[in-house]
């Protein structure tokens, strides 16, 4: 493994975000196609005979997949607004959810798991 740490800009490139949104849209479309029976003979025969009422499963799959793509892209864009621009150029060299090592504002007596001293 190399010592070069990726920056946030490297991790969150727009093409990667579009790929994530596209993957979510395709997944939603496939789930819709399978759940509406788009690959069954009964549904395909009804569509071919013209007796199928409503939106065809493939059209419904495209609508649901497009909606999931747009919703995912919108959510990811809103989450990108929460990133501080100064943090974009910083390298990530520790787990994100851990506290910084230098933050020791609380004394040891107030640490979780230790009973407080009554004075």
N, CA, C and O of each residue as an XYZ file, in Angstrom:
476
protein
N       0.837     -1.167      0.000
C       0.000      0.000      0.000
C       0.888      1.238      0.000
O       1.921      1.262      0.669
N       0.500      2.243     -0.731
C       1.330      3.442     -0.832
C       1.063      4.380      0.339
O       0.036      4.288      1.012
N       2.003      5.273      0.562
C       1.867      6.246      1.640
C       1.050      7.455      1.219
O       0.714      8.290      2.059
N       0.726      7.565     -0.055
C      -0.016      8.712     -0.548
C      -1.480      8.595     -0.117
O      -2.174      7.648     -0.486
N      -1.934      9.568      0.665
C      -3.303      9.567      1.176
C      -4.210     10.291      0.184
O      -3.831     11.338     -0.342
N      -5.398      9.754     -0.078
C      -6.303     10.438     -1.008
C      -6.942     11.658     -0.357
O      -7.229     11.661      0.840
N      -7.159     12.682     -1.153
C      -7.862     13.856     -0.652
C      -9.359     13.639     -0.842
O      -9.785     12.723     -1.545
N     -10.137     14.490     -0.209
C     -11.580     14.389     -0.359
C     -12.000     14.658     -1.801
O     -12.977     14.086     -2.286
N     -11.277     15.511     -2.469
C     -11.591     15.791     -3.871
C     -11.404     14.530     -4.718
O     -12.177     14.281     -5.643
N     -10.369     13.732     -4.398
C     -10.153     12.486     -5.129
C     -11.251     11.480     -4.851
O     -11.646     10.720     -5.735
N     -11.745     11.473     -3.621
C     -12.764     10.497     -3.251
C     -14.136     10.881     -3.816
O     -14.883     10.009     -4.259
N     -14.466     12.143     -3.805
C     -15.810     12.587     -4.153
C     -15.840     13.309     -5.494
O     -16.327     14.436     -5.574
N     -15.345     12.699     -6.514
C     -15.378     13.299     -7.850
C     -16.789     13.221     -8.409
O     -17.530     12.293     -8.083
N     -17.172     14.179     -9.247
C     -18.540     14.189     -9.790
C     -18.889     12.941    -10.591
O     -20.031     12.484    -10.553
N     -17.928     12.386    -11.311
C     -18.222     11.185    -12.080
C     -18.530     10.009    -11.164
O     -19.370      9.170    -11.489
N     -17.856      9.944    -10.025
C     -18.159      8.887     -9.059
C     -19.558      9.064     -8.488
O     -20.279      8.086     -8.295
N     -19.942     10.303     -8.219
C     -21.276     10.566     -7.691
C     -22.353     10.213     -8.717
O     -23.402      9.675     -8.359
N     -22.095     10.514     -9.991
C     -23.033     10.119    -11.040
C     -23.115      8.593    -11.162
O     -24.188      8.042    -11.410
N     -21.986      7.925    -10.988
C     -21.983      6.461    -11.031
C     -22.781      5.850     -9.893
O     -23.493      4.863    -10.084
N     -22.663      6.435     -8.710
C     -23.441      5.943     -7.566
C     -24.931      6.147     -7.825
O     -25.733      5.249     -7.567
N     -25.302      7.316     -8.330
C     -26.709      7.598     -8.616
C     -27.231      6.691     -9.726
O     -28.370      6.228     -9.661
N     -26.408      6.432    -10.744
C     -26.816      5.538    -11.826
C     -27.015      4.117    -11.307
O     -27.965      3.436    -11.694
N     -26.124      3.678    -10.438
C     -26.271      2.339     -9.849
C     -27.554      2.214     -9.044
O     -28.229      1.187     -9.110
N     -27.898      3.249     -8.284
C     -29.150      3.226     -7.512
C     -30.361      3.217     -8.438
O     -31.342      2.523     -8.171
N     -30.296      3.980     -9.518
C     -31.402      4.004    -10.477
C     -31.594      2.677    -11.179
O     -32.724      2.220    -11.349
N     -30.499      2.052    -11.588
C     -30.588      0.749    -12.252
C     -31.112     -0.306    -11.280
O     -31.916     -1.156    -11.661
N     -30.664     -0.253    -10.038
C     -31.158     -1.200     -9.036
C     -32.661     -1.045     -8.830
O     -33.384     -2.039     -8.768
N     -33.136      0.197     -8.724
C     -34.570      0.433     -8.550
C     -35.353     -0.035     -9.768
O     -36.458     -0.559     -9.628
N     -34.792      0.149    -10.967
C     -35.466     -0.293    -12.177
C     -35.567     -1.810    -12.240
O     -36.611     -2.350    -12.607
N     -34.497     -2.493    -11.889
C     -34.509     -3.966    -11.922
C     -35.485     -4.518    -10.889
O     -36.216     -5.467    -11.173
N     -35.503     -3.936     -9.699
C     -36.454     -4.383     -8.672
C     -37.885     -4.154     -9.147
O     -38.749     -4.999     -8.915
N     -38.150     -3.041     -9.799
C     -39.490     -2.767    -10.321
C     -39.864     -3.750    -11.417
O     -40.993     -4.239    -11.447
N     -38.934     -4.048    -12.320
C     -39.225     -4.998    -13.397
C     -39.518     -6.391    -12.851
O     -40.441     -7.062    -13.312
N     -38.744     -6.815    -11.885
C     -38.952     -8.158    -11.322
C     -40.261     -8.210    -10.535
O     -40.990     -9.199    -10.611
N     -40.561     -7.156     -9.784
C     -41.763     -7.183     -8.948
C     -43.047     -7.016     -9.747
O     -44.103     -7.454     -9.290
N     -42.995     -6.400    -10.919
C     -44.201     -6.258    -11.744
C     -44.392     -7.423    -12.699
O     -45.385     -7.474    -13.424
N     -43.455     -8.357    -12.707
C     -43.602     -9.533    -13.558
C     -43.309     -9.256    -15.010
O     -43.957     -9.829    -15.885
N     -42.358     -8.400    -15.291
C     -42.046     -8.023    -16.669
C     -41.467     -9.185    -17.466
O     -41.502     -9.162    -18.696
N     -40.943    -10.182    -16.801
C     -40.299    -11.302    -17.497
C     -41.172    -12.549    -17.512
O     -40.685    -13.633    -17.832
N     -42.457    -12.417    -17.170
C     -43.355    -13.569    -17.173
C     -44.115    -13.632    -18.493
O     -44.340    -12.615    -19.149
N     -44.497    -14.827    -18.861
C     -45.207    -15.027    -20.129
C     -46.603    -14.411    -20.082
O     -47.078    -13.897    -21.095
N     -47.267    -14.452    -18.932
C     -48.625    -13.911    -18.819
C     -48.643    -12.407    -19.095
O     -49.498    -11.923    -19.837
N     -47.709    -11.673    -18.506
C     -47.670    -10.223    -18.705
C     -47.268     -9.892    -20.144
O     -47.854     -8.999    -20.756
N     -46.288    -10.592    -20.682
C     -45.849    -10.316    -22.056
C     -46.923    -10.656    -23.077
O     -47.045     -9.976    -24.095
N     -47.710    -11.707    -22.818
C     -48.809    -12.052    -23.722
C     -49.903    -10.991    -23.664
O     -50.473    -10.624    -24.692
N     -50.197    -10.499    -22.457
C     -51.224     -9.457    -22.319
C     -50.786     -8.173    -23.008
O     -51.612     -7.477    -23.598
N     -49.519     -7.855    -22.942
C     -49.014     -6.650    -23.632
C     -49.092     -6.835    -25.138
O     -49.481     -5.915    -25.857
N     -48.723     -8.026    -25.624
C     -48.747     -8.282    -27.065
C     -50.169     -8.275    -27.617
O     -50.390     -7.833    -28.745
N     -51.151     -8.767    -26.827
C     -52.545     -8.795    -27.276
C     -53.229     -7.438    -27.116
O     -54.309     -7.230    -27.668
N     -52.637     -6.533    -26.389
C     -53.236     -5.222    -26.178
C     -54.252     -5.206    -25.053
O     -55.021     -4.252    -24.936
N     -54.274     -6.241    -24.219
C     -55.244     -6.302    -23.128
C     -54.652     -5.866    -21.795
O     -55.334     -5.920    -20.772
N     -53.408     -5.439    -21.791
C     -52.762     -5.020    -20.539
C     -53.188     -3.605    -20.226
O     -52.968     -2.694    -21.025
N     -53.803     -3.411    -19.060
C     -54.259     -2.082    -18.654
C     -53.159     -1.362    -17.893
O     -52.457     -1.964    -17.081
N     -53.017     -0.102    -18.154
C     -52.063      0.708    -17.409
C     -50.706      0.779    -18.072
O     -50.524      0.408    -19.232
N     -49.774      1.263    -17.300
C     -48.401      1.452    -17.755
C     -47.703      0.096    -17.852
O     -47.822     -0.729    -16.946
N     -46.990     -0.134    -18.927
C     -46.295     -1.411    -19.061
C     -45.171     -1.496    -18.032
O     -44.674     -0.467    -17.575
N     -44.767     -2.710    -17.664
C     -43.710     -2.841    -16.662
C     -42.400     -2.181    -17.063
O     -41.691     -1.656    -16.204
N     -42.065     -2.194    -18.342
C     -40.813     -1.568    -18.769
C     -40.887     -0.049    -18.671
O     -39.909      0.592    -18.288
N     -42.024      0.529    -19.008
C     -42.187      1.976    -18.856
C     -42.191      2.362    -17.383
O     -41.604      3.375    -17.004
N     -42.852      1.555    -16.548
C     -42.861      1.821    -15.119
C     -41.457      1.684    -14.534
O     -41.064      2.457    -13.660
N     -40.705      0.696    -15.019
C     -39.325      0.533    -14.566
C     -38.463      1.730    -14.925
O     -37.624      2.152    -14.130
N     -38.663      2.283    -16.121
C     -37.916      3.474    -16.519
C     -38.287      4.684    -15.665
O     -37.422      5.483    -15.306
N     -39.567      4.818    -15.343
C     -40.000      5.941    -14.518
C     -39.416      5.820    -13.113
O     -38.880      6.790    -12.579
N     -39.516      4.640    -12.516
C     -39.005      4.442    -11.156
C     -37.480      4.574    -11.134
O     -36.924      5.190    -10.225
N     -36.805      3.997    -12.130
C     -35.348      4.107    -12.196
C     -34.884      5.540    -12.385
O     -33.910      5.961    -11.761
N     -35.568      6.297    -13.239
C     -35.226      7.702    -13.430
C     -35.481      8.523    -12.178
O     -34.692      9.402    -11.832
N     -36.582      8.237    -11.503
C     -36.865      8.938    -10.250
C     -35.835      8.636     -9.179
O     -35.419      9.532     -8.444
N     -35.417      7.374     -9.084
C     -34.397      7.005     -8.098
C     -33.054      7.650     -8.445
O     -32.322      8.075     -7.552
N     -32.728      7.724     -9.739
C     -31.491      8.379    -10.167
C     -31.488      9.853     -9.769
O     -30.510     10.352     -9.213
N     -32.586     10.543    -10.056
C     -32.670     11.974     -9.751
C     -32.663     12.207     -8.243
O     -31.990     13.115     -7.756
N     -33.412     11.389     -7.504
C     -33.464     11.549     -6.049
C     -32.097     11.292     -5.418
O     -31.682     12.028     -4.523
N     -31.402     10.264     -5.870
C     -30.074      9.961     -5.334
C     -29.092     11.067     -5.668
O     -28.288     11.464     -4.824
N     -29.152     11.563     -6.883
C     -28.257     12.651     -7.282
C     -28.534     13.914     -6.473
O     -27.601     14.621     -6.091
N     -29.802     14.202     -6.211
C     -30.162     15.368     -5.412
C     -29.682     15.216     -3.972
O     -29.153     16.164     -3.391
N     -29.862     14.039     -3.399
C     -29.425     13.796     -2.021
C     -27.904     13.889     -1.912
O     -27.388     14.493     -0.971
N     -27.188     13.300     -2.857
C     -25.725     13.385     -2.826
C     -25.246     14.828     -2.999
O     -24.269     15.236     -2.370
N     -25.924     15.596     -3.841
C     -25.541     16.998     -4.022
C     -25.776     17.807     -2.748
O     -24.973     18.672     -2.400
N     -26.873     17.526     -2.059
C     -27.131     18.210     -0.794
C     -26.107     17.816      0.264
O     -25.684     18.653      1.061
N     -25.715     16.569      0.275
C     -24.692     16.132      1.231
C     -23.333     16.756      0.908
O     -22.536     17.001      1.813
N     -23.065     17.012     -0.367
C     -21.805     17.653     -0.744
C     -21.753     19.103     -0.259
O     -20.671     19.646     -0.035
N     -22.913     19.724     -0.098
C     -22.937     21.095      0.416
C     -22.526     21.158      1.879
O     -22.121     22.213      2.368
N     -22.627     20.037      2.578
C     -22.266     20.008      3.996
C     -20.753     19.909      4.203
O     -20.272     20.071      5.324
N     -20.003     19.646      3.133
C     -18.554     19.515      3.240
C     -17.934     20.902      3.243
O     -18.229     21.725      2.376
N     -17.081     21.155      4.211
C     -16.387     22.429      4.306
C     -15.353     22.509      3.180
O     -14.549     21.588      3.039
N     -15.344     23.573      2.377
C     -14.383     23.667      1.270
C     -12.927     23.618      1.734
O     -12.058     23.201      0.969
N     -12.643     24.034      2.969
C     -11.276     23.971      3.471
C     -10.845     22.525      3.701
O      -9.654     22.216      3.654
N     -11.811     21.638      3.948
C     -11.490     20.235      4.174
C     -11.240     19.468      2.883
O     -10.765     18.333      2.923
N     -11.555     20.073      1.736
C     -11.422     19.365      0.466
C      -9.964     19.038      0.163
O      -9.669     17.977     -0.388
N      -9.053     19.938      0.517
C      -7.646     19.707      0.193
C      -6.898     18.948      1.272
O      -5.751     18.555      1.055
N      -7.510     18.728      2.428
C      -6.839     17.985      3.493
C      -6.816     16.499      3.159
O      -7.734     15.970      2.531
N      -5.758     15.847      3.588
C      -5.684     14.409      3.376
C      -6.370     13.687      4.528
O      -6.377     14.160      5.664
N      -6.939     12.548      4.214
C      -7.620     11.738      5.222
C      -6.637     10.682      5.689
O      -6.302      9.767      4.936
N      -6.173     10.800      6.925
C      -5.180      9.859      7.418
C      -5.641      9.114      8.661
O      -4.851      8.415      9.296
N      -6.904      9.259      9.009
C      -7.458      8.547     10.154
C      -8.930      8.273      9.870
O      -9.505      8.877      8.965
N      -9.544      7.374     10.626
C     -10.972      7.145     10.426
C     -11.767      8.421     10.700
O     -11.453      9.167     11.627
N     -12.770      8.659      9.910
C     -13.495      9.924      9.960
C     -14.324     10.053     11.234
O     -14.458     11.156     11.764
N     -14.877      8.967     11.731
C     -15.778      9.052     12.877
C     -15.053      9.091     14.212
O     -15.700      9.296     15.239
N     -13.738      8.903     14.243
C     -12.995      8.975     15.494
C     -12.746     10.429     15.861
O     -12.612     11.286     14.989
N     -12.687     10.698     17.166
C     -12.350     12.042     17.622
C     -10.881     12.307     17.354
O     -10.077     11.382     17.240
N     -10.545     13.579     17.255
C      -9.146     13.945     17.068
C      -8.365     13.569     18.316
O      -8.898     13.632     19.424
N      -7.119     13.181     18.150
C      -6.315     12.707     19.277
C      -5.993     13.817     20.261
O      -5.826     13.538     21.448
N      -5.899     15.051     19.821
C      -5.515     16.151     20.687
C      -6.665     16.723     21.500
O      -6.433     17.597     22.335
N      -7.887     16.270     21.296
C      -9.033     16.804     22.030
C      -9.168     16.095     23.368
O      -9.744     15.011     23.451
N      -8.642     16.703     24.396
C      -8.771     16.154     25.743
C      -9.270     17.261     26.656
O      -8.613     17.609     27.638
N     -10.436     17.816     26.332
C     -10.977     18.927     27.095
C     -11.511     18.486     28.455
O     -11.493     19.254     29.416
N     -11.984     17.254     28.527
C     -12.590     16.789     29.756
C     -11.555     16.103     30.623
O     -10.700     15.384     30.106
N     -11.614     16.310     31.936
C     -10.703     15.578     32.821
C     -11.097     14.105     32.883
O     -12.203     13.722     32.504
N     -10.167     13.297     33.368
C     -10.396     11.855     33.416
C     -11.550     11.466     34.326
O     -12.169     10.424     34.116
N     -11.851     12.275     35.328
C     -12.919     11.917     36.252
C     -14.291     11.990     35.580
O     -15.234     11.346     36.041
N     -14.416     12.758     34.505
C     -15.691     12.863     33.809
C     -15.787     11.905     32.630
O     -16.762     11.948     31.879
N     -14.808     11.057     32.458
C     -14.815     10.129     31.347
C     -15.952      9.129     31.528
O     -16.295      8.786     32.659
N     -16.540      8.659     30.432
C     -17.637      7.699     30.555
C     -17.152      6.415     31.226
O     -16.035      5.955     30.988
N     -17.996      5.861     32.048
C     -17.658      4.613     32.727
C     -17.056      4.808     34.098
O     -16.937      3.849     34.861
N     -16.679      6.010     34.421
C     -16.133      6.295     35.750
C     -17.163      7.061     36.583
O     -17.775      8.007     36.088
N     -17.353      6.673     37.802
C     -18.310      7.418     38.638
C     -17.732      8.770     39.007
O     -16.523      8.926     39.181
N     -18.620      9.739     39.122
C     -18.204     11.085     39.493
C     -17.936     11.142     40.996
O     -18.602     10.482     41.793
N     -16.952     11.941     41.351
C     -16.651     12.133     42.775
C     -17.577     13.174     43.346
O     -17.767     14.235     42.750
N     -18.148     12.889     44.478
C     -18.992     13.891     45.119
C     -18.126     14.634     46.140
O     -17.491     14.008     46.989
N     -18.103     15.933     46.058
C     -17.261     16.725     46.952
C     -18.086     17.549     47.885
O     -17.539     18.280     48.711
